[in-house]
Amino acid sequence: MSKRLTLMIDEGLLRAARQVALDRNTSVKNLVREFLQALVAESGRQRASMNQIEELFHLKPFAIGKKNWTRTELHER
């Protein structure tokens, strides 16, 4: 089921969006819909990636070695 969304945007931005829509042979409504779909999909991919990273940290034991260097040694060229 689709829901109606009303928003207020700057007149210049709307004019530019209409031109982009015209160039892409679509409507501003479709541009907004596609943008929101991509935003939600990207957010889901990022969340899935973060979950995978967290899972790796919990599953794979790792040890941090002893500090055997100085700050000066790290920055020597």
All heavy atoms as a GROMACS GRO file, in nm:
protein
  628
    1MET      N    1   0.084  -0.117   0.000
    1MET     CA    2   0.000   0.000   0.000
    1MET      C    3   0.090   0.125   0.000
    1MET      O    4   0.181   0.137   0.079
    1MET     CB    5  -0.089  -0.001   0.124
    1MET     CG    6  -0.170   0.127   0.138
    1MET     SD    7  -0.240   0.149   0.300
    1MET     CE    8  -0.400   0.085   0.277
    2SER      N    9   0.064   0.215  -0.090
    2SER     CA   10   0.141   0.339  -0.100
    2SER      C   11   0.082   0.446  -0.009
    2SER      O   12  -0.039   0.450   0.014
    2SER     CB   13   0.140   0.391  -0.243
    2SER     OG   14   0.207   0.301  -0.328
    3LYS      N   15   0.168   0.529   0.044
    3LYS     CA   16   0.126   0.642   0.128
    3LYS      C   17   0.170   0.771   0.062
    3LYS      O   18   0.272   0.777  -0.006
    3LYS     CB   19   0.192   0.632   0.267
    3LYS     CG   20   0.148   0.513   0.348
    3LYS     CD   21   0.007   0.532   0.394
    3LYS     CE   22  -0.032   0.419   0.487
    3LYS     NZ   23  -0.161   0.440   0.548
    4ARG      N   24   0.094   0.875   0.084
    4ARG     CA   25   0.124   1.005   0.028
    4ARG      C   26   0.223   1.077   0.119
    4ARG      O   27   0.214   1.068   0.241
    4ARG     CB   28  -0.004   1.088   0.016
    4ARG     CG   29   0.015   1.222  -0.050
    4ARG     CD   30  -0.117   1.294  -0.069
    4ARG     NE   31  -0.211   1.213  -0.147
    4ARG     CZ   32  -0.218   1.217  -0.280
    4ARG    NH1   33  -0.138   1.295  -0.349
    4ARG    NH2   34  -0.307   1.142  -0.344
    5LEU      N   35   0.317   1.149   0.059
    5LEU     CA   36   0.417   1.226   0.132
    5LEU      C   37   0.418   1.368   0.077
    5LEU      O   38   0.425   1.388  -0.045
    5LEU     CB   39   0.556   1.163   0.113
    5LEU     CG   40   0.674   1.242   0.167
    5LEU    CD1   41   0.671   1.247   0.319
    5LEU    CD2   42   0.804   1.180   0.119
    6THR      N   43   0.408   1.464   0.165
    6THR     CA   44   0.414   1.604   0.126
    6THR      C   45   0.539   1.664   0.187
    6THR      O   46   0.566   1.643   0.306
    6THR     CB   47   0.290   1.681   0.177
    6THR    OG1   48   0.173   1.617   0.126
    6THR    CG2   49   0.293   1.825   0.133
    7LEU      N   50   0.616   1.737   0.106
    7LEU     CA   51   0.734   1.801   0.161
    7LEU      C   52   0.753   1.938   0.101
    7LEU      O   53   0.704   1.967  -0.009
    7LEU     CB   54   0.859   1.714   0.139
    7LEU     CG   55   0.906   1.694  -0.003
    7LEU    CD1   56   1.055   1.713  -0.007
    7LEU    CD2   57   0.871   1.554  -0.048
    8MET      N   58   0.822   2.022   0.175
    8MET     CA   59   0.852   2.157   0.129
    8MET      C   60   1.001   2.162   0.094
    8MET      O   61   1.084   2.121   0.176
    8MET     CB   62   0.822   2.258   0.240
    8MET     CG   63   0.681   2.253   0.293
    8MET     SD   64   0.567   2.372   0.223
    8MET     CE   65   0.649   2.526   0.231
    9ILE      N   66   1.031   2.208  -0.027
    9ILE     CA   67   1.170   2.223  -0.068
    9ILE      C   68   1.187   2.358  -0.136
    9ILE      O   69   1.091   2.418  -0.183
    9ILE     CB   70   1.219   2.108  -0.160
    9ILE    CG1   71   1.136   2.103  -0.289
    9ILE    CG2   72   1.214   1.975  -0.089
    9ILE    CD1   73   1.192   2.004  -0.389
   10ASP      N   74   1.309   2.402  -0.142
   10ASP     CA   75   1.342   2.529  -0.204
   10ASP      C   76   1.300   2.529  -0.351
   10ASP      O   77   1.314   2.428  -0.422
   10ASP     CB   78   1.494   2.550  -0.191
   10ASP     CG   79   1.540   2.679  -0.253
   10ASP    OD1   80   1.515   2.785  -0.193
   10ASP    OD2   81   1.598   2.672  -0.363
   11GLU      N   82   1.250   2.642  -0.397
   11GLU     CA   83   1.202   2.653  -0.535
   11GLU      C   84   1.312   2.623  -0.637
   11GLU      O   85   1.289   2.555  -0.738
   11GLU     CB   86   1.145   2.794  -0.558
   11GLU     CG   87   1.082   2.812  -0.694
   11GLU     CD   88   1.023   2.952  -0.712
   11GLU    OE1   89   0.990   3.016  -0.611
   11GLU    OE2   90   1.014   2.994  -0.827
   12GLY      N   91   1.432   2.671  -0.609
   12GLY     CA   92   1.543   2.646  -0.701
   12GLY      C   93   1.579   2.498  -0.708
   12GLY      O   94   1.610   2.446  -0.816
   13LEU      N   95   1.573   2.432  -0.593
   13LEU     CA   96   1.601   2.288  -0.590
   13LEU      C   97   1.495   2.211  -0.668
   13LEU      O   98   1.528   2.120  -0.746
   13LEU     CB   99   1.606   2.238  -0.445
   13LEU     CG  100   1.628   2.089  -0.426
   13LEU    CD1  101   1.758   2.043  -0.489
   13LEU    CD2  102   1.625   2.055  -0.277
   14LEU      N  103   1.369   2.250  -0.653
   14LEU     CA  104   1.262   2.184  -0.727
   14LEU      C  105   1.279   2.205  -0.877
   14LEU      O  106   1.262   2.112  -0.956
   14LEU     CB  107   1.125   2.235  -0.681
   14LEU     CG  108   1.004   2.172  -0.753
   14LEU    CD1  109   1.005   2.020  -0.740
   14LEU    CD2  110   0.875   2.232  -0.699
   15ARG      N  111   1.315   2.326  -0.917
   15ARG     CA  112   1.336   2.355  -1.058
   15ARG      C  113   1.449   2.267  -1.114
   15ARG      O  114   1.435   2.208  -1.222
   15ARG     CB  115   1.370   2.503  -1.076
   15ARG     CG  116   1.365   2.551  -1.219
   15ARG     CD  117   1.390   2.702  -1.234
   15ARG     NE  118   1.310   2.782  -1.144
   15ARG     CZ  119   1.361   2.857  -1.045
   15ARG    NH1  120   1.491   2.863  -1.024
   15ARG    NH2  121   1.282   2.928  -0.967
   16ALA      N  122   1.558   2.256  -1.038
   16ALA     CA  123   1.671   2.173  -1.081
   16ALA      C  124   1.630   2.026  -1.086
   16ALA      O  125   1.668   1.953  -1.179
   16ALA     CB  126   1.789   2.193  -0.988
   17ALA      N  127   1.552   1.980  -0.987
   17ALA     CA  128   1.507   1.841  -0.985
   17ALA      C  129   1.417   1.812  -1.104
   17ALA      O  130   1.424   1.704  -1.163
   17ALA     CB  131   1.434   1.812  -0.854
   18ARG      N  132   1.332   1.907  -1.140
   18ARG     CA  133   1.245   1.888  -1.257
   18ARG      C  134   1.328   1.872  -1.384
   18ARG      O  135   1.296   1.792  -1.471
   18ARG     CB  136   1.149   2.005  -1.271
   18ARG     CG  137   1.035   1.999  -1.173
   18ARG     CD  138   0.941   2.116  -1.191
   18ARG     NE  139   0.826   2.105  -1.103
   18ARG     CZ  140   0.760   2.206  -1.053
   18ARG    NH1  141   0.796   2.331  -1.083
   18ARG    NH2  142   0.657   2.187  -0.974
   19GLN      N  143   1.437   1.950  -1.392
   19GLN     CA  144   1.524   1.940  -1.510
   19GLN      C  145   1.593   1.804  -1.515
   19GLN      O  146   1.601   1.742  -1.620
   19GLN     CB  147   1.628   2.053  -1.510
   19GLN     CG  148   1.713   2.056  -1.636
   19GLN     CD  149   1.630   2.074  -1.762
   19GLN    OE1  150   1.549   2.166  -1.772
   19GLN    NE2  151   1.649   1.987  -1.860
   20VAL      N  152   1.640   1.757  -1.399
   20VAL     CA  153   1.702   1.624  -1.393
   20VAL      C  154   1.600   1.517  -1.434
   20VAL      O  155   1.631   1.427  -1.511
   20VAL     CB  156   1.758   1.595  -1.252
   20VAL    CG1  157   1.800   1.450  -1.238
   20VAL    CG2  158   1.875   1.688  -1.220
   21ALA      N  159   1.479   1.530  -1.383
   21ALA     CA  160   1.374   1.434  -1.416
   21ALA      C  161   1.345   1.436  -1.567
   21ALA      O  162   1.331   1.330  -1.629
   21ALA     CB  163   1.246   1.464  -1.337
   22LEU      N  164   1.339   1.554  -1.623
   22LEU     CA  165   1.315   1.567  -1.766
   22LEU      C  166   1.428   1.502  -1.845
   22LEU      O  167   1.403   1.427  -1.941
   22LEU     CB  168   1.302   1.715  -1.803
   22LEU     CG  169   1.270   1.748  -1.948
   22LEU    CD1  170   1.134   1.693  -1.986
   22LEU    CD2  171   1.275   1.898  -1.970
   23ASP      N  172   1.553   1.527  -1.803
   23ASP     CA  173   1.669   1.468  -1.870
   23ASP      C  174   1.667   1.315  -1.862
   23ASP      O  175   1.716   1.247  -1.952
   23ASP     CB  176   1.799   1.520  -1.808
   23ASP     CG  177   1.821   1.668  -1.835
   23ASP    OD1  178   1.753   1.724  -1.923
   23ASP    OD2  179   1.906   1.729  -1.765
   24ARG      N  180   1.612   1.261  -1.754
   24ARG     CA  181   1.608   1.116  -1.734
   24ARG      C  182   1.475   1.054  -1.778
   24ARG      O  183   1.450   0.936  -1.755
   24ARG     CB  184   1.632   1.083  -1.587
   24ARG     CG  185   1.772   1.120  -1.541
   24ARG     CD  186   1.792   1.081  -1.398
   24ARG     NE  187   1.924   1.122  -1.352
   24ARG     CZ  188   1.974   1.090  -1.234
   24ARG    NH1  189   1.903   1.018  -1.150
   24ARG    NH2  190   2.093   1.132  -1.200
   25ASN      N  191   1.390   1.138  -1.838
   25ASN     CA  192   1.260   1.091  -1.887
   25ASN      C  193   1.177   1.025  -1.776
   25ASN      O  194   1.124   0.915  -1.790
   25ASN     CB  195   1.278   0.995  -2.005
   25ASN     CG  196   1.149   0.978  -2.083
   25ASN    OD1  197   1.066   1.068  -2.088
   25ASN    ND2  198   1.132   0.861  -2.141
   26THR      N  199   1.171   1.094  -1.661
   26THR     CA  200   1.095   1.044  -1.547
   26THR      C  201   1.032   1.163  -1.475
   26THR      O  202   1.031   1.274  -1.529
   26THR     CB  203   1.185   0.961  -1.453
   26THR    OG1  204   1.103   0.896  -1.355
   26THR    CG2  205   1.292   1.042  -1.387
   27SER      N  206   0.981   1.142  -1.356
   27SER     CA  207   0.919   1.249  -1.279
   27SER      C  208   1.000   1.274  -1.151
   27SER      O  209   1.079   1.189  -1.108
   27SER     CB  210   0.776   1.212  -1.240
   27SER     OG  211   0.778   1.101  -1.153
   28VAL      N  212   0.977   1.390  -1.090
   28VAL     CA  213   1.041   1.420  -0.962
   28VAL      C  214   0.997   1.318  -0.859
   28VAL      O  215   1.077   1.271  -0.777
   28VAL     CB  216   1.009   1.564  -0.917
   28VAL    CG1  217   1.060   1.591  -0.776
   28VAL    CG2  218   1.067   1.666  -1.014
   29LYS      N  219   0.871   1.280  -0.862
   29LYS     CA  220   0.818   1.178  -0.770
   29LYS      C  221   0.899   1.049  -0.781
   29LYS      O  222   0.937   0.991  -0.680
   29LYS     CB  223   0.670   1.153  -0.801
   29LYS     CG  224   0.608   1.043  -0.717
   29LYS     CD  225   0.460   1.028  -0.743
   29LYS     CE  226   0.434   0.968  -0.878
   29LYS     NZ  227   0.293   0.936  -0.902
   30ASN      N  228   0.928   1.007  -0.904
   30ASN     CA  229   1.006   0.884  -0.923
   30ASN      C  230   1.150   0.902  -0.879
   30ASN      O  231   1.211   0.809  -0.826
   30ASN     CB  232   0.999   0.836  -1.068
   30ASN     CG  233   0.868   0.768  -1.099
   30ASN    OD1  234   0.800   0.718  -1.010
   30ASN    ND2  235   0.831   0.767  -1.226
   31LEU      N  236   1.207   1.021  -0.901
   31LEU     CA  237   1.343   1.047  -0.854
   31LEU      C  238   1.350   1.033  -0.702
   31LEU      O  239   1.442   0.971  -0.648
   31LEU     CB  240   1.390   1.188  -0.893
   31LEU     CG  241   1.420   1.215  -1.040
   31LEU    CD1  242   1.456   1.362  -1.059
   31LEU    CD2  243   1.531   1.125  -1.090
   32VAL      N  244   1.254   1.091  -0.633
   32VAL     CA  245   1.250   1.083  -0.486
   32VAL      C  246   1.232   0.938  -0.442
   32VAL      O  247   1.301   0.890  -0.353
   32VAL     CB  248   1.139   1.174  -0.428
   32VAL    CG1  249   1.122   1.151  -0.279
   32VAL    CG2  250   1.170   1.320  -0.457
   33ARG      N  251   1.139   0.867  -0.504
   33ARG     CA  252   1.114   0.727  -0.469
   33ARG      C  253   1.240   0.644  -0.489
   33ARG      O  254   1.279   0.566  -0.400
   33ARG     CB  255   1.000   0.671  -0.555
   33ARG     CG  256   0.965   0.527  -0.519
   33ARG     CD  257   0.857   0.468  -0.609
   33ARG     NE  258   0.733   0.543  -0.597
   33ARG     CZ  259   0.667   0.594  -0.700
   33ARG    NH1  260   0.711   0.579  -0.823
   33ARG    NH2  261   0.554   0.659  -0.681
   34GLU      N  262   1.307   0.660  -0.603
   34GLU     CA  263   1.429   0.583  -0.631
   34GLU      C  264   1.540   0.618  -0.534
   34GLU      O  265   1.614   0.530  -0.488
   34GLU     CB  266   1.474   0.607  -0.775
   34GLU     CG  267   1.382   0.544  -0.878
   34GLU     CD  268   1.411   0.590  -1.020
   34GLU    OE1  269   1.509   0.663  -1.042
   34GLU    OE2  270   1.333   0.553  -1.110
   35PHE      N  271   1.551   0.747  -0.500
   35PHE     CA  272   1.653   0.789  -0.404
   35PHE      C  273   1.629   0.723  -0.268
   35PHE      O  274   1.720   0.670  -0.205
   35PHE     CB  275   1.656   0.941  -0.388
   35PHE     CG  276   1.746   0.986  -0.277
   35PHE    CD1  277   1.883   0.990  -0.295
   35PHE    CD2  278   1.694   1.023  -0.155
   35PHE    CE1  279   1.966   1.029  -0.192
   35PHE    CE2  280   1.776   1.063  -0.051
   35PHE     CZ  281   1.913   1.065  -0.069
   36LEU      N  282   1.505   0.726  -0.221
   36LEU     CA  283   1.472   0.667  -0.091
   36LEU      C  284   1.494   0.516  -0.091
   36LEU      O  285   1.544   0.459   0.007
   36LEU     CB  286   1.329   0.702  -0.050
   36LEU     CG  287   1.305   0.849  -0.016
   36LEU    CD1  288   1.158   0.874   0.011
   36LEU    CD2  289   1.390   0.894   0.101
   37GLN      N  290   1.458   0.450  -0.201
   37GLN     CA  291   1.482   0.306  -0.211
   37GLN      C  292   1.630   0.274  -0.203
   37GLN      O  293   1.673   0.181  -0.134
   37GLN     CB  294   1.422   0.250  -0.340
   37GLN     CG  295   1.271   0.244  -0.339
   37GLN     CD  296   1.212   0.210  -0.475
   37GLN    OE1  297   1.275   0.227  -0.579
   37GLN    NE2  298   1.088   0.162  -0.474
   38ALA      N  299   1.712   0.352  -0.275
   38ALA     CA  300   1.857   0.331  -0.273
   38ALA      C  301   1.914   0.360  -0.134
   38ALA      O  302   2.003   0.288  -0.086
   38ALA     CB  303   1.924   0.420  -0.378
   39LEU      N  304   1.865   0.464  -0.070
   39LEU     CA  305   1.911   0.500   0.064
   39LEU      C  306   1.883   0.389   0.164
   39LEU      O  307   1.970   0.349   0.242
   39LEU     CB  308   1.843   0.630   0.109
   39LEU     CG  309   1.881   0.685   0.245
   39LEU    CD1  310   2.026   0.729   0.246
   39LEU    CD2  311   1.789   0.801   0.280
   40VAL      N  312   1.762   0.334   0.160
   40VAL     CA  313   1.725   0.227   0.251
   40VAL      C  314   1.806   0.101   0.221
   40VAL      O  315   1.853   0.033   0.312
   40VAL     CB  316   1.573   0.200   0.242
   40VAL    CG1  317   1.535   0.071   0.314
   40VAL    CG2  318   1.496   0.318   0.299
   41ALA      N  319   1.824   0.070   0.093
   41ALA     CA  320   1.903  -0.048   0.055
   41ALA      C  321   2.048  -0.034   0.102
   41ALA      O  322   2.106  -0.128   0.157
   41ALA     CB  323   1.898  -0.070  -0.096
   42GLU      N  324   2.106   0.083   0.084
   42GLU     CA  325   2.244   0.107   0.127
   42GLU      C  326   2.256   0.095   0.278
   42GLU      O  327   2.350   0.037   0.330
   42GLU     CB  328   2.291   0.245   0.080
   42GLU     CG  329   2.432   0.280   0.123
   42GLU     CD  330   2.538   0.188   0.066
   42GLU    OE1  331   2.516   0.130  -0.043
   42GLU    OE2  332   2.644   0.172   0.129
   43SER      N  333   2.159   0.149   0.348
   43SER     CA  334   2.159   0.140   0.494
   43SER      C  335   2.154  -0.005   0.539
   43SER      O  336   2.225  -0.045   0.631
   43SER     CB  337   2.039   0.217   0.551
   43SER     OG  338   2.033   0.204   0.690
   44GLY      N  339   2.074  -0.085   0.471
   44GLY     CA  340   2.066  -0.228   0.503
   44GLY      C  341   2.196  -0.300   0.476
   44GLY      O  342   2.239  -0.386   0.554
   45ARG      N  343   2.263  -0.264   0.365
   45ARG     CA  344   2.393  -0.326   0.333
   45ARG      C  345   2.497  -0.287   0.437
   45ARG      O  346   2.578  -0.370   0.479
   45ARG     CB  347   2.440  -0.285   0.194
   45ARG     CG  348   2.366  -0.358   0.082
   45ARG     CD  349   2.431  -0.334  -0.054
   45ARG     NE  350   2.423  -0.197  -0.097
   45ARG     CZ  351   2.322  -0.145  -0.165
   45ARG    NH1  352   2.220  -0.220  -0.198
   45ARG    NH2  353   2.322  -0.019  -0.203
   46GLN      N  354   2.496  -0.160   0.479
   46GLN     CA  355   2.592  -0.116   0.581
   46GLN      C  356   2.567  -0.188   0.712
   46GLN      O  357   2.661  -0.231   0.780
   46GLN     CB  358   2.582   0.036   0.601
   46GLN     CG  359   2.638   0.116   0.487
   46GLN     CD  360   2.618   0.265   0.505
   46GLN    OE1  361   2.548   0.311   0.594
   46GLN    NE2  362   2.682   0.342   0.419
   47ARG      N  363   2.441  -0.202   0.749
   47ARG     CA  364   2.406  -0.270   0.873
   47ARG      C  365   2.452  -0.416   0.866
   47ARG      O  366   2.508  -0.470   0.962
   47ARG     CB  367   2.256  -0.260   0.898
   47ARG     CG  368   2.213  -0.301   1.035
   47ARG     CD  369   2.067  -0.272   1.069
   47ARG     NE  370   1.975  -0.258   0.958
   47ARG     CZ  371   1.927  -0.141   0.912
   47ARG    NH1  372   1.964  -0.028   0.968
   47ARG    NH2  373   1.842  -0.138   0.812
   48ALA      N  374   2.430  -0.481   0.752
   48ALA     CA  375   2.472  -0.620   0.735
   48ALA      C  376   2.624  -0.632   0.743
   48ALA      O  377   2.677  -0.725   0.806
   48ALA     CB  378   2.422  -0.675   0.601
   49SER      N  379   2.695  -0.537   0.684
   49SER     CA  380   2.842  -0.538   0.688
   49SER      C  381   2.892  -0.522   0.831
   49SER      O  382   2.985  -0.590   0.874
   49SER     CB  383   2.899  -0.427   0.601
   49SER     OG  384   2.870  -0.450   0.466
   50MET      N  385   2.831  -0.430   0.905
   50MET     CA  386   2.871  -0.408   1.044
   50MET      C  387   2.843  -0.533   1.127
   50MET      O  388   2.925  -0.571   1.212
   50MET     CB  389   2.798  -0.288   1.103
   50MET     CG  390   2.848  -0.154   1.052
   50MET     SD  391   3.026  -0.129   1.079
   50MET     CE  392   3.033  -0.130   1.256
   51ASN      N  393   2.731  -0.599   1.102
   51ASN     CA  394   2.701  -0.723   1.174
   51ASN      C  395   2.805  -0.830   1.144
   51ASN      O  396   2.846  -0.904   1.234
   51ASN     CB  397   2.561  -0.773   1.138
   51ASN     CG  398   2.452  -0.686   1.197
   51ASN    OD1  399   2.474  -0.609   1.290
   51ASN    ND2  400   2.332  -0.698   1.142
   52GLN      N  401   2.848  -0.840   1.018
   52GLN     CA  402   2.950  -0.938   0.981
   52GLN      C  403   3.082  -0.907   1.050
   52GLN      O  404   3.150  -0.998   1.099
   52GLN     CB  405   2.970  -0.940   0.830
   52GLN     CG  406   2.856  -1.003   0.754
   52GLN     CD  407   2.873  -0.993   0.604
   52GLN    OE1  408   2.948  -0.910   0.554
   52GLN    NE2  409   2.803  -1.078   0.531
   53ILE      N  410   3.119  -0.779   1.055
   53ILE     CA  411   3.244  -0.740   1.121
   53ILE      C  412   3.238  -0.772   1.270
   53ILE      O  413   3.333  -0.829   1.326
   53ILE     CB  414   3.273  -0.590   1.098
   53ILE    CG1  415   3.309  -0.567   0.951
   53ILE    CG2  416   3.384  -0.541   1.190
   53ILE    CD1  417   3.315  -0.422   0.911
   54GLU      N  418   3.126  -0.739   1.334
   54GLU     CA  419   3.112  -0.769   1.476
   54GLU      C  420   3.117  -0.920   1.501
   54GLU      O  421   3.177  -0.964   1.598
   54GLU     CB  422   2.981  -0.711   1.529
   54GLU     CG  423   2.984  -0.560   1.542
   54GLU     CD  424   2.852  -0.502   1.586
   54GLU    OE1  425   2.759  -0.579   1.618
   54GLU    OE2  426   2.843  -0.378   1.591
   55GLU      N  427   3.056  -0.996   1.413
   55GLU     CA  428   3.058  -1.142   1.426
   55GLU      C  429   3.200  -1.195   1.415
   55GLU      O  430   3.240  -1.283   1.492
   55GLU     CB  431   2.970  -1.204   1.318
   55GLU     CG  432   2.946  -1.352   1.335
   55GLU     CD  433   2.851  -1.405   1.230
   55GLU    OE1  434   2.742  -1.346   1.214
   55GLU    OE2  435   2.886  -1.505   1.166
   56LEU      N  436   3.278  -1.140   1.324
   56LEU     CA  437   3.418  -1.184   1.309
   56LEU      C  438   3.498  -1.156   1.436
   56LEU      O  439   3.579  -1.237   1.478
   56LEU     CB  440   3.483  -1.114   1.190
   56LEU     CG  441   3.442  -1.165   1.053
   56LEU    CD1  442   3.502  -1.076   0.944
   56LEU    CD2  443   3.486  -1.309   1.034
   57PHE      N  444   3.475  -1.040   1.496
   57PHE     CA  445   3.546  -1.008   1.619
   57PHE      C  446   3.511  -1.104   1.732
   57PHE      O  447   3.594  -1.136   1.815
   57PHE     CB  448   3.519  -0.864   1.663
   57PHE     CG  449   3.606  -0.763   1.595
   57PHE    CD1  450   3.550  -0.668   1.512
   57PHE    CD2  451   3.743  -0.763   1.612
   57PHE    CE1  452   3.629  -0.574   1.449
   57PHE    CE2  453   3.823  -0.670   1.549
   57PHE     CZ  454   3.766  -0.576   1.467
   58HIS      N  455   3.388  -1.151   1.734
   58HIS     CA  456   3.346  -1.243   1.839
   58HIS      C  457   3.390  -1.386   1.811
   58HIS      O  458   3.417  -1.462   1.904
   58HIS     CB  459   3.194  -1.238   1.858
   58HIS     CG  460   3.147  -1.108   1.913
   58HIS    ND1  461   3.177  -1.065   2.040
   58HIS    CD2  462   3.072  -1.010   1.859
   58HIS    CE1  463   3.124  -0.946   2.062
   58HIS    NE2  464   3.059  -0.910   1.953
   59LEU      N  465   3.400  -1.424   1.685
   59LEU     CA  466   3.434  -1.561   1.650
   59LEU      C  467   3.584  -1.586   1.641
   59LEU      O  468   3.630  -1.696   1.668
   59LEU     CB  469   3.370  -1.599   1.516
   59LEU     CG  470   3.218  -1.606   1.514
   59LEU    CD1  471   3.170  -1.638   1.373
   59LEU    CD2  472   3.167  -1.711   1.611
   60LYS      N  473   3.658  -1.488   1.599
   60LYS     CA  474   3.801  -1.506   1.576
   60LYS      C  475   3.881  -1.445   1.691
   60LYS      O  476   3.884  -1.323   1.708
   60LYS     CB  477   3.846  -1.438   1.445
   60LYS     CG  478   3.770  -1.484   1.324
   60LYS     CD  479   3.811  -1.623   1.286
   60LYS     CE  480   3.740  -1.662   1.158
   60LYS     NZ  481   3.752  -1.797   1.124
   61PRO      N  482   3.946  -1.529   1.770
   61PRO     CA  483   4.028  -1.472   1.878
   61PRO      C  484   4.151  -1.403   1.819
   61PRO      O  485   4.207  -1.447   1.719
   61PRO     CB  486   4.066  -1.595   1.961
   61PRO     CG  487   4.053  -1.709   1.868
   61PRO     CD  488   3.949  -1.673   1.766
   62PHE      N  489   4.189  -1.296   1.880
   62PHE     CA  490   4.310  -1.228   1.836
   62PHE      C  491   4.381  -1.174   1.958
   62PHE      O  492   4.321  -1.151   2.062
   62PHE     CB  493   4.278  -1.114   1.737
   62PHE     CG  494   4.192  -1.006   1.793
   62PHE    CD1  495   4.248  -0.893   1.850
   62PHE    CD2  496   4.053  -1.016   1.790
   62PHE    CE1  497   4.169  -0.794   1.902
   62PHE    CE2  498   3.973  -0.917   1.842
   62PHE     CZ  499   4.031  -0.805   1.900
   63ALA      N  500   4.510  -1.156   1.944
   63ALA     CA  501   4.590  -1.104   2.054
   63ALA      C  502   4.665  -0.981   2.006
   63ALA      O  503   4.713  -0.977   1.893
   63ALA     CB  504   4.687  -1.211   2.102
   64ILE      N  505   4.674  -0.886   2.092
   64ILE     CA  506   4.750  -0.766   2.061
   64ILE      C  507   4.888  -0.784   2.122
   64ILE      O  508   4.900  -0.813   2.241
   64ILE     CB  509   4.681  -0.640   2.118
   64ILE    CG1  510   4.543  -0.625   2.054
   64ILE    CG2  511   4.767  -0.517   2.098
   64ILE    CD1  512   4.461  -0.513   2.110
   65GLY      N  513   4.988  -0.772   2.037
   65GLY     CA  514   5.125  -0.796   2.082
   65GLY      C  515   5.177  -0.685   2.170
   65GLY      O  516   5.116  -0.581   2.191
   66LYS      N  517   5.293  -0.710   2.223
   66LYS     CA  518   5.359  -0.615   2.311
   66LYS      C  519   5.411  -0.497   2.230
   66LYS      O  520   5.456  -0.514   2.116
   66LYS     CB  521   5.476  -0.688   2.379
   66LYS     CG  522   5.536  -0.617   2.492
   66LYS     CD  523   5.637  -0.708   2.560
   66LYS     CE  524   5.715  -0.631   2.661
   66LYS     NZ  525   5.822  -0.711   2.720
   67LYS      N  526   5.404  -0.379   2.285
   67LYS     CA  527   5.454  -0.259   2.217
   67LYS      C  528   5.606  -0.261   2.227
   67LYS      O  529   5.662  -0.248   2.335
   67LYS     CB  530   5.397  -0.134   2.282
   67LYS     CG  531   5.450  -0.007   2.222
   67LYS     CD  532   5.398   0.115   2.297
   67LYS     CE  533   5.482   0.234   2.260
   67LYS     NZ  534   5.464   0.345   2.349
   68ASN      N  535   5.670  -0.278   2.112
   68ASN     CA  536   5.816  -0.282   2.111
   68ASN      C  537   5.872  -0.175   2.018
   68ASN      O  538   5.976  -0.192   1.959
   68ASN     CB  539   5.866  -0.422   2.072
   68ASN     CG  540   5.813  -0.466   1.938
   68ASN    OD1  541   5.743  -0.391   1.871
   68ASN    ND2  542   5.848  -0.587   1.899
   69TRP      N  543   5.802  -0.066   2.007
   69TRP     CA  544   5.844   0.044   1.922
   69TRP      C  545   5.813   0.175   1.993
   69TRP      O  546   5.736   0.180   2.088
   69TRP     CB  547   5.772   0.041   1.787
   69TRP     CG  548   5.626   0.009   1.800
   69TRP    CD1  549   5.567  -0.111   1.787
   69TRP    CD2  550   5.520   0.101   1.832
   69TRP    NE1  551   5.432  -0.103   1.809
   69TRP    CE2  552   5.400   0.028   1.837
   69TRP    CE3  553   5.514   0.237   1.859
   69TRP    CZ2  554   5.277   0.085   1.866
   69TRP    CZ3  555   5.391   0.294   1.888
   69TRP    CH2  556   5.274   0.219   1.891
   70THR      N  557   5.877   0.280   1.947
   70THR     CA  558   5.851   0.413   2.003
   70THR      C  559   5.784   0.499   1.897
   70THR      O  560   5.790   0.469   1.777
   70THR     CB  561   5.981   0.483   2.047
   70THR    OG1  562   6.061   0.508   1.931
   70THR    CG2  563   6.060   0.397   2.146
   71ARG      N  564   5.726   0.605   1.942
   71ARG     CA  565   5.660   0.699   1.850
   71ARG      C  566   5.761   0.753   1.749
   71ARG      O  567   5.733   0.765   1.630
   71ARG     CB  568   5.596   0.812   1.930
   71ARG     CG  569   5.517   0.908   1.847
   71ARG     CD  570   5.449   1.011   1.938
   71ARG     NE  571   5.355   1.091   1.865
   71ARG     CZ  572   5.387   1.202   1.798
   71ARG    NH1  573   5.511   1.243   1.795
   71ARG    NH2  574   5.294   1.269   1.733
   72THR      N  575   5.878   0.784   1.795
   72THR     CA  576   5.983   0.837   1.708
   72THR      C  577   6.019   0.736   1.599
   72THR      O  578   6.035   0.772   1.483
   72THR     CB  579   6.108   0.872   1.791
   72THR    OG1  580   6.068   0.963   1.895
   72THR    CG2  581   6.215   0.938   1.705
   73GLU      N  582   6.030   0.610   1.637
   73GLU     CA  583   6.063   0.507   1.538
   73GLU      C  584   5.955   0.496   1.432
   73GLU      O  585   5.985   0.475   1.314
   73GLU     CB  586   6.080   0.372   1.608
   73GLU     CG  587   6.204   0.362   1.694
   73GLU     CD  588   6.207   0.233   1.775
   73GLU    OE1  589   6.101   0.174   1.800
   73GLU    OE2  590   6.318   0.193   1.813
   74LEU      N  591   5.832   0.512   1.471
   74LEU     CA  592   5.722   0.504   1.373
   74LEU      C  593   5.728   0.618   1.272
   74LEU      O  594   5.689   0.601   1.157
   74LEU     CB  595   5.587   0.508   1.444
   74LEU     CG  596   5.546   0.384   1.520
   74LEU    CD1  597   5.411   0.406   1.586
   74LEU    CD2  598   5.538   0.264   1.427
   75HIS      N  599   5.776   0.734   1.315
   75HIS     CA  600   5.773   0.850   1.228
   75HIS      C  601   5.906   0.879   1.158
   75HIS      O  602   5.917   0.977   1.088
   75HIS     CB  603   5.727   0.973   1.308
   75HIS     CG  604   5.585   0.961   1.353
   75HIS    ND1  605   5.478   0.980   1.269
   75HIS    CD2  606   5.531   0.923   1.473
   75HIS    CE1  607   5.366   0.960   1.334
   75HIS    NE2  608   5.395   0.925   1.457
   76GLU      N  609   6.003   0.792   1.177
   76GLU     CA  610   6.130   0.809   1.106
   76GLU      C  611   6.109   0.781   0.959
   76GLU      O  612   6.033   0.695   0.919
   76GLU     CB  613   6.236   0.711   1.162
   76GLU     CG  614   6.290   0.753   1.295
   76GLU     CD  615   6.392   0.653   1.346
   76GLU    OE1  616   6.413   0.547   1.284
   76GLU    OE2  617   6.451   0.682   1.451
   77ARG      N  618   6.179   0.855   0.878
   77ARG     CA  619   6.165   0.835   0.733
   77ARG      C  620   6.293   0.791   0.672
   77ARG      O  621   6.397   0.817   0.691
   77ARG     CB  622   6.116   0.963   0.667
   77ARG     CG  623   5.978   0.994   0.716
   77ARG     CD  624   5.928   1.124   0.658
   77ARG     NE  625   5.810   1.164   0.728
   77ARG     CZ  626   5.689   1.159   0.677
   77ARG    NH1  627   5.670   1.121   0.555
   77ARG    NH2  628   5.586   1.196   0.746
   0.00000   0.00000   0.00000
